[in-house]
Amino acid sequence: LNPDFLKGWIHLAATELKLGLFDEVTALMQKARGMWPDSPMVQDYLGLAAANASRTTEAIAFFSEALQLDRPYLPGWYNRATAHRKLGKLDAALADLEEAVKLAPNSPQLLGAKADILEAMGFIEKAREVRRQAAACSPIPGL
C-alpha cells in the first residue's frame, strides 16, 4: 500500500487523540497495523492511545515495538521515556532520553526532558549542565 495513505490515518489518529477518543485511535491503528506492519508510527500511536488511557505498561510495550521496527525512531524514545517516568522508572526514562538526545543533540525539548529526569533523580548539577546545553541551542543570541 502507498505509504502516503498511512499519513492520512496518522493525521486522523492525532486528531482523535486530541479529542480523547483513545479507543477509536486504538481501533484505527490496529487496522493500520494490518496494512503497514513495519511502521513504527503505527506502534507509536497505539502507545500514545494506551498512555492517554492510563495503560502505561501497555504503552511502553507499543513504544518498544516501534523501536524494534526502527531503532532511530525519535518519537519512540521520547514517548517511552515519558511512560517510564510516569511509572517512576527514572533510570529507564533517563536511558531512553539519552538515546533520543543522541539522535537530536540540539533539541531543547529533549535536553529539557533529560534535565527534568536528572532533577527528579537528585542530580541537580548534572541537570544544570544539561539545561545550559539546551539554552545554548536557543536561537536567541547570548543565551
N, C-alpha and C positions, 0 to 999 in steps of 0.2 A: 504493500500500500504506500501511496505517496506520503512522505513524512510531513508535507505541508498540511495534510488533513489533521495530523496529530496536533499541530499548533492550535487549530480551532477548538479541539477538545480540551486542550490545556487552558486556553483562554476562558472557556465555559466553566471549567473546574475552578479557576481562580475567582471568577465572579461568584460562583456558588459558595466558595469558602467565605468570601466577604459577607454573604447573606446568612452564613451559619448553617448552610444546608449540607452538613457533613455526610449524612447517609447518601444523598444524591451524588456527592463527589465520589464517594467510595464506589457506588454502583457504576458510575460513568467510567472511572479509572479501571475497574475490574474488566469492563468491556474493552477498554483501550488496551489493557494488558494482553488480552487475547489476540488483538490485531498487531500490537507493537511490543512483543515480549522482551525485546532487548533495549527498551527505552528507560533510561534512568529517571526521566521526568515523570513517567507514569508511576514508578515506585515512589518517587518523592512526593507526588500529590496524594498517593494513598497514605503515606506517612503524615503529611500535613492534615489530612482529614482525621486520621486517628488521633494525632496530637491535639487537635482542636476539640475533639470529642472526649478528651481526658483518658485516652487509651495510649498512654505514653510508652509502655513497654512494646506494644504492637507497632507504634510509630517508629521506634528505634529499629525494629526488625525490617520495616519497609525502607528506612534510610540506609540501613546496612546492605540491603539487596540492591539499592540504587548504586551504591559504591562498589559492589561486586561487579555490576554491569559496566561501570565507568569510573575507575578509581579517581581520576582528576575532576569528578563532577562536584564542583564547589558547593552548590546548594545542599547536597547530601551531607557534606562535612559540617556545614553551619547548622543545618536543621537537626542533625543527630546530636551535635554539641548542646543545642538548646534543650533537646529532650533529656539528655543525660543530666543537665543542670537541674531541670525540673524534678528529677528523681533524686537529686542530691549527690549524684555521682560526679563530683567535681574533677577528679583525676581523669576520668573518661572524657568529660567535657573539654578539659584543657588539651588533652591529646588530640581530639578532633579539631579544635580551633587552631592548634599548631599546624596540622595538616592543611587546613584551609588557608592559613597565612602563608604557607609555602607556595600555594597556588596564586595568591593575590597579596604579595607582601606590602603593597602600598594602599591597602584598603583600610581607611579609618574605621569603618564599621566592624570589620573583623578584628582589628587591633583593639578597638574599644571593648568588644565582647571578651577578648582574651584578658584584657586588664580587669574587667569585671570579675571574671573567674579567679584570677590571681588575688584580687582583693578579698573575695569570699573565702579563699583558702588561707588568708592572713599574710600573704606575700605583698605587702604594701609597697616596698621599694621596687620590687620587680614590676608591679602594676604601674608604678610611676614611670619607669623606663619605657614600658610599652605605650603608655599614654603620650610620652614625649615623641615616640616614633609615629604615633597616629597624628599628632599635631604637626609633625614635620611633613606629613603627606598633604597637609592643607594647602589649598591654592592661595590662601591669604598670606602675603609676604610678612615675614617677621615672626610667624608662629613656629 
